Amino acid sequence: MNRVFPRSLRPWFAPLIGAFALIACSYAQPNSTPPNFSGIGSPGDTTTSRVGGADSGAFSLGGSKKNDSTGGGGGSGSCVVDYTISNSWGGGFGAALTIKNTGTSALSSWTLTWSFANGQTITQFWNGTETQSGSNVTVKNLSYNGSIPAGGTVTGLGFNGTWNNSTNAIPTAISLNGTACTIN
């Protein structure tokens, strides 16, 4: 069942819906073993779901990824970044990011970098500290989400931004602490 939400509110509701789904699932079977939430992380981290496509009129599963016609790519480093355009409207868009440390060493802090190819700008970022100079974007962890164990994931990162209403390509290269990541 799809629920229609105003486009401007969708980026805010996506993390909440994922969190509510986790809570609902944990209480759905009263005699079952409770779910293991040990890999979720620190306060502020949320489990996200990809919500709403760029052309979607309803709040539904989907989204733009690197396999779409918008571009994408990436390296073969010890990290994977999920970059999903969760919503798009005239002159603006929302995106969700997930970082996975596929390496064998834990990270005590992280810095994510990429460049936009089509003049996009970030207007609001959550669960990270973002700076942008021209097309170059740098995002650093906050105090509660800096540690990523080997095989661990940071979720709940996202932003709202502007685009030119013509092309909103997903970055073709994203690096974590200077190492090229695979982009999903």
Rosetta silent file (secondary structure, phi, psi, omega in degrees, C-alpha in Angstrom):
SEQUENCE: MNRVFPRSLRPWFAPLIGAFALIACSYAQPNSTPPNFSGIGSPGDTTTSRVGGADSGAFSLGGSKKNDSTGGGGGSGSCVVDYTISNSWGGGFGAALTIKNTGTSALSSWTLTWSFANGQTITQFWNGTETQSGSNVTVKNLSYNGSIPAGGTVTGLGFNGTWNNSTNAIPTAISLNGTACTIN
SCORE:     score description
SCORE:     0.000 S_00000001
   1 L     0.000  127.156  178.251    0.000    0.000    0.000 S_00000001
   2 L   -96.373  138.855  173.435    1.440    3.363   -1.013 S_00000001
   3 E  -111.929  134.941 -179.313    0.878    6.513    0.998 S_00000001
   4 L   -94.165  124.384  176.926    1.277    9.815   -0.764 S_00000001
   5 L  -117.164  150.608  174.589    3.293   12.414    1.148 S_00000001
   6 L   -56.595  138.169 -177.316    4.127   15.920   -0.020 S_00000001
   7 H   -54.533  -36.440 -177.167    7.382   15.784   -1.950 S_00000001
   8 H   -66.844  -20.791 -178.304    9.007   18.321    0.361 S_00000001
   9 H   -96.433  -14.179 -174.597    8.532   16.026    3.377 S_00000001
  10 H   -57.366  -44.602 -179.475    9.710   12.747    1.850 S_00000001
  11 H   -61.086  -27.320 -179.121   13.439   13.124    2.705 S_00000001
  12 H   -79.694  -31.560 -175.906   12.475   13.672    6.353 S_00000001
  13 H   -85.555  -22.494 -175.901   10.116   10.694    6.592 S_00000001
  14 H   -56.507  -51.760  179.339   12.331    8.066    4.919 S_00000001
  15 H   -64.063  -34.144 -179.546   14.596    7.393    7.938 S_00000001
  16 H   -66.248  -41.245 -179.340   11.604    7.442   10.291 S_00000001
  17 H   -63.267  -41.938  177.158    9.684    4.876    8.261 S_00000001
  18 H   -60.599  -42.949  179.812   12.692    2.530    8.320 S_00000001
  19 H   -65.823  -43.254  179.104   12.993    2.893   12.101 S_00000001
  20 H   -64.629  -36.165  178.260    9.259    2.317   12.642 S_00000001
  21 H   -63.232  -40.605  177.497    9.398   -0.765   10.412 S_00000001
  22 H   -61.907  -44.245 -179.387   12.183   -2.191   12.599 S_00000001
  23 H   -64.840  -45.736 -179.295   10.179   -1.559   15.757 S_00000001
  24 H   -61.005  -42.318 -179.826    7.000   -3.009   14.261 S_00000001
  25 H   -64.760  -34.251 -177.507    8.833   -6.134   13.092 S_00000001
  26 H   -70.706  -21.348 -179.941   10.324   -6.681   16.530 S_00000001
  27 H  -106.969    2.311 -175.901    6.855   -6.804   18.095 S_00000001
  28 H   -71.435  -31.628 -178.108    5.056   -8.660   15.306 S_00000001
  29 L  -118.249   95.992 -173.136    5.809  -12.149   16.683 S_00000001
  30 L   -61.086  -28.465 -177.969    5.340  -12.161   20.485 S_00000001
  31 L  -101.649   10.812 -178.232    6.896  -15.605   21.010 S_00000001
  32 L   -92.623  166.911  176.474    9.788  -15.166   18.592 S_00000001
  33 L   -71.676  132.809 -179.653   13.409  -14.307   19.343 S_00000001
  34 L   -64.998  151.541 -179.788   13.878  -10.528   19.350 S_00000001
  35 L   -66.174  155.105  178.040   15.944   -9.096   16.477 S_00000001
  36 L   -94.609  113.864 -179.260   19.642   -8.398   16.983 S_00000001
  37 L  -101.861   17.933 -173.826   20.318   -4.667   16.683 S_00000001
  38 L   -64.986  -24.218 -177.986   24.012   -4.860   17.595 S_00000001
  39 L   -92.057    2.308 -173.962   25.235   -3.725   14.171 S_00000001
  40 L   -73.190  -42.756  175.736   23.090   -0.616   13.934 S_00000001
  41 L   119.119 -153.570 -172.396   25.480    1.782   15.663 S_00000001
  42 L   -91.171  170.192  176.501   25.258    4.815   17.874 S_00000001
  43 L   -53.170  139.275 -178.728   22.381    7.186   18.635 S_00000001
  44 L    99.840  -26.730  175.844   21.362    9.059   15.518 S_00000001
  45 L   -73.498  143.084  176.862   22.105    6.181   13.183 S_00000001
  46 L  -135.174  156.924  172.440   19.015    4.811   11.503 S_00000001
  47 L   -87.006  126.575 -175.310   18.269    1.950    9.208 S_00000001
  48 L  -108.027  155.675  170.669   17.223    3.450    5.929 S_00000001
  49 L  -123.982  149.374  178.465   15.163    2.233    3.059 S_00000001
  50 L   -76.778  120.176 -171.477   15.320    3.599   -0.428 S_00000001
  51 E  -127.149  132.575  173.195   12.150    5.578   -0.758 S_00000001
  52 L    69.096  123.342  174.360   10.546    7.363   -3.693 S_00000001
  53 L   -86.974  166.289 -177.619   11.981    7.581   -7.183 S_00000001
  54 L   -59.055  -33.767 -177.941   12.775   10.831   -8.909 S_00000001
  55 L  -105.891    8.910 -175.384    9.605   10.581  -11.010 S_00000001
  56 L   -75.059  134.046  175.418    7.495    8.784   -8.428 S_00000001
  57 L   -90.810  -12.333 -179.195    4.196   10.350   -7.491 S_00000001
  58 L  -122.686  158.626  178.092    3.802    8.080   -4.479 S_00000001
  59 E   -78.642   99.231 -173.836    5.975    7.238   -1.504 S_00000001
  60 L  -146.374  167.935  178.582    7.214    3.834   -2.601 S_00000001
  61 E   -65.808  142.422  179.064   10.320    1.684   -2.843 S_00000001
  62 L   151.319 -158.657  178.464   12.670    2.702   -5.606 S_00000001
  63 L   133.346  162.970  179.305   15.160    5.442   -6.338 S_00000001
  64 E   -90.366  132.825  178.661   17.908    6.374   -8.716 S_00000001
  65 L  -131.751  179.290 -173.997   21.114    4.414   -8.475 S_00000001
  66 L   -63.076  -23.299 -179.594   24.295    4.140  -10.511 S_00000001
  67 L   -78.073  -10.697  176.415   22.751    1.572  -12.857 S_00000001
  68 L   -74.654  176.989 -178.133   20.164    4.124  -13.961 S_00000001
  69 L   -73.430   -1.037 -177.648   20.831    6.446  -16.879 S_00000001
  70 L   -82.114   -3.994  176.207   22.058    9.139  -14.470 S_00000001
  71 L   111.492 -155.960  179.739   25.576    7.744  -14.333 S_00000001
  72 L   121.937  177.878 -178.618   27.656    6.314  -11.518 S_00000001
  73 L   161.743 -146.050  174.697   30.748    4.241  -11.201 S_00000001
  74 E   140.249  176.260 -177.127   33.358    3.794   -8.577 S_00000001
  75 L   -98.418 -162.365  179.902   36.510    2.108   -7.505 S_00000001
  76 L  -128.606   33.805 -177.487   37.316   -1.244   -6.013 S_00000001
  77 L   -72.977 -163.415 -177.200   38.544   -0.081   -2.600 S_00000001
  78 L   -96.774   37.517  178.271   37.644   -1.389    0.816 S_00000001
  79 E  -152.111  154.330  174.896   34.378    0.519    0.979 S_00000001
  80 E  -129.957  134.057  176.197   30.981    0.619   -0.667 S_00000001
  81 E  -118.845  122.996  170.325   28.787    3.713   -0.804 S_00000001
  82 E   -89.729  119.733  178.501   25.103    3.494   -1.597 S_00000001
  83 E  -120.686  113.962 -175.595   24.094    6.839   -3.129 S_00000001
  84 E  -126.813  126.414  171.377   20.403    7.045   -3.884 S_00000001
  85 E   -79.278  108.934 -173.413   18.409    9.990   -5.176 S_00000001
  86 E   -87.955  -18.883 -177.688   15.337    9.510   -3.012 S_00000001
  87 E  -163.426  153.623  178.980   13.282   12.387   -4.344 S_00000001
  88 E  -149.989  138.949  178.309   13.420   15.109   -6.981 S_00000001
  89 E  -145.127  171.481 -177.191   11.379   18.233   -7.613 S_00000001
  90 L   -52.630  107.509  177.385   11.785   21.391   -9.685 S_00000001
  91 L    84.104   -4.617 -178.726   15.225   22.712   -8.788 S_00000001
  92 E  -141.867  163.980  177.492   15.739   20.416   -5.798 S_00000001
  93 E  -157.482  162.099  174.341   16.384   16.835   -4.795 S_00000001
  94 E  -120.135  145.671  179.488   16.983   14.598   -1.800 S_00000001
  95 E  -137.923  148.572  176.696   19.641   11.908   -1.541 S_00000001
  96 E  -118.285  140.827 -179.505   20.444    9.131    0.923 S_00000001
  97 E  -127.088  142.530  172.133   23.938    7.753    1.569 S_00000001
  98 E  -133.112  134.384  178.376   25.152    4.591    3.279 S_00000001
  99 E  -111.812  129.366  174.952   28.837    3.817    3.872 S_00000001
 100 E  -119.693  127.386  175.924   30.040    0.222    4.299 S_00000001
 101 E   -87.058  102.645 -179.475   33.560   -0.555    5.462 S_00000001
 102 L   -92.850    3.644  178.940   34.416   -3.719    3.519 S_00000001
 103 L   -79.434 -177.840 -178.555   38.017   -3.649    4.709 S_00000001
 104 L   -99.884   -2.085  179.488   39.601   -5.673    7.510 S_00000001
 105 L  -116.441  142.396  176.012   40.415   -2.691    9.761 S_00000001
 106 L   -73.288  152.968  174.895   38.038   -0.568   11.800 S_00000001
 107 E  -108.659  135.264  178.463   37.848    3.172   11.170 S_00000001
 108 L   -94.148  -15.599  173.932   37.827    5.571   14.120 S_00000001
 109 L  -157.907  163.758 -178.975   36.722    8.508   11.954 S_00000001
 110 L  -145.825  152.614  173.605   35.794    9.037    8.341 S_00000001
 111 E  -134.553  125.483  179.631   35.771   11.620    5.582 S_00000001
 112 E  -107.576  133.075  179.523   33.738   11.091    2.421 S_00000001
 113 E  -132.386  146.091  173.537   34.581   13.099   -0.717 S_00000001
 114 E  -161.001  170.761  175.640   33.073   13.410   -4.189 S_00000001
 115 E  -125.361  138.567  173.144   32.493   15.908   -6.978 S_00000001
 116 L   -85.597  141.570 -178.130   29.218   16.809   -8.628 S_00000001
 117 L   -95.792  -14.582 -170.002   29.318   16.924  -12.424 S_00000001
 118 L  -124.481   28.536  175.649   26.218   19.026  -13.087 S_00000001
 119 L    77.046   15.307  178.898   26.394   22.034  -10.770 S_00000001
 120 L   -65.378  148.939  174.435   24.463   20.460   -7.890 S_00000001
 121 E  -132.306  145.976  177.364   24.755   22.116   -4.487 S_00000001
 122 E   -91.487  129.277  179.869   23.956   20.758   -1.045 S_00000001
 123 E  -105.031  -23.160 -178.185   21.611   22.956    0.971 S_00000001
 124 E  -157.301  127.155  179.691   21.112   20.748    4.035 S_00000001
 125 E  -124.066  142.993  177.045   23.009   17.658    5.239 S_00000001
 126 E  -124.765  148.415 -179.766   22.162   15.371    8.146 S_00000001
 127 L    64.991   28.682  174.584   24.280   12.996   10.236 S_00000001
 128 L  -172.151  163.131  176.090   27.533   14.497    8.950 S_00000001
 129 E  -103.654  117.186 -173.298   29.353   17.817    8.599 S_00000001
 130 E  -108.872  138.627  168.331   29.377   18.895    4.963 S_00000001
 131 E  -130.826  147.492  179.250   31.444   21.518    3.167 S_00000001
 132 E  -137.128  132.246  175.194   31.300   22.285   -0.524 S_00000001
 133 E  -126.810  106.680 -173.695   33.697   24.284   -2.676 S_00000001
 134 L    63.122 -124.115  179.909   32.444   24.540   -6.245 S_00000001
 135 L   -89.765  -10.131 -175.166   31.628   20.979   -7.300 S_00000001
 136 E   -85.974  128.220 -177.423   33.794   19.349   -4.604 S_00000001
 137 E  -117.758  136.966  173.885   32.009   17.978   -1.531 S_00000001
 138 E  -127.895  129.706  177.427   33.560   16.829    1.736 S_00000001
 139 E  -124.715  128.634  177.801   31.525   15.159    4.491 S_00000001
 140 E  -114.572  152.588 -179.716   33.010   14.318    7.900 S_00000001
 141 L   -64.097  160.925  169.980   31.560   12.141   10.622 S_00000001
 142 L   -96.824  174.890 -175.951   29.856   13.497   13.713 S_00000001
 143 L   -61.327  -30.377 -174.555   30.877   12.461   17.234 S_00000001
 144 L   -92.531   -7.380 -177.788   28.315    9.633   17.380 S_00000001
 145 L  -131.521   25.328 -177.683   28.922    7.981   13.992 S_00000001
 146 L   -79.033  -28.545 -178.174   32.701    8.166   13.445 S_00000001
 147 L   -86.315  128.257  174.210   33.550    4.558   14.224 S_00000001
 148 E  -127.869  108.598  178.378   32.953    1.989   11.507 S_00000001
 149 L   -67.259  162.028  173.941   34.094   -1.543   12.408 S_00000001
 150 L   -56.339  127.373 -177.200   35.428   -3.848    9.709 S_00000001
 151 L    81.417    0.729 -177.424   32.317   -5.030    7.868 S_00000001
 152 L   -89.691  169.434 -174.428   30.261   -2.292    9.543 S_00000001
 153 E  -135.828  143.071  169.713   27.941    0.278    8.041 S_00000001
 154 E  -108.968  121.804  179.806   26.994    3.899    8.675 S_00000001
 155 E  -117.841  173.889  175.921   23.408    4.627    7.686 S_00000001
 156 E    84.812    7.670  175.888   21.119    7.615    7.961 S_00000001
 157 E   -82.547  143.753  178.003   23.291   10.030    5.994 S_00000001
 158 E  -175.570  171.712 -179.245   21.463   12.242    3.565 S_00000001
 159 E  -158.233  162.522  166.033   20.931   15.671    2.160 S_00000001
 160 E  -108.940  146.858 -178.830   18.748   18.030    0.231 S_00000001
 161 E  -151.160  178.753  176.637   20.270   19.887   -2.673 S_00000001
 162 E  -113.015  154.499  175.866   19.670   21.897   -5.795 S_00000001
 163 L  -145.573  174.107 -171.496   20.121   20.869   -9.412 S_00000001
 164 L   -89.357    7.976 -178.469   19.680   22.418  -12.853 S_00000001
 165 L    64.924    9.440  178.984   16.444   20.574  -13.809 S_00000001
 166 L  -117.791  -56.499  179.987   18.288   19.035  -16.738 S_00000001
 167 L  -135.093  132.101  178.609   20.858   16.519  -15.441 S_00000001
 168 L  -131.666   64.110 -175.371   21.327   15.244  -11.886 S_00000001
 169 L   -69.611  141.012  173.263   24.015   12.601  -12.340 S_00000001
 170 L   -70.300  141.334  179.491   25.146   10.516   -9.405 S_00000001
 171 L   -54.518  142.359 -179.065   28.861   11.066   -8.677 S_00000001
 172 L   -89.291  -12.416  178.505   31.120    8.725  -10.618 S_00000001
 173 L  -145.474  128.400  175.186   33.771    8.606   -7.872 S_00000001
 174 E  -131.857  133.893 -179.224   33.377    8.694   -4.095 S_00000001
 175 E  -118.511  144.758  175.343   36.291    8.249   -1.685 S_00000001
 176 E  -114.910  116.650 -177.085   36.369    7.270    1.982 S_00000001
 177 L    50.291   39.969  176.497   39.449    8.575    3.809 S_00000001
 178 L    85.017   -2.039  179.503   41.163    9.001    0.421 S_00000001
 179 E  -104.435  129.317 -179.910   40.368    5.480   -0.853 S_00000001
 180 E   -63.197  134.726  179.556   38.081    5.048   -3.869 S_00000001
 181 L  -106.067  157.526  169.126   34.856    3.232   -3.009 S_00000001
 182 E   -77.559  136.186 -179.571   32.525    1.108   -5.079 S_00000001
 183 E  -106.976  126.356  174.504   29.293    3.036   -5.703 S_00000001
 184 L  -103.586    0.000    0.000   25.973    1.215   -5.641 S_00000001
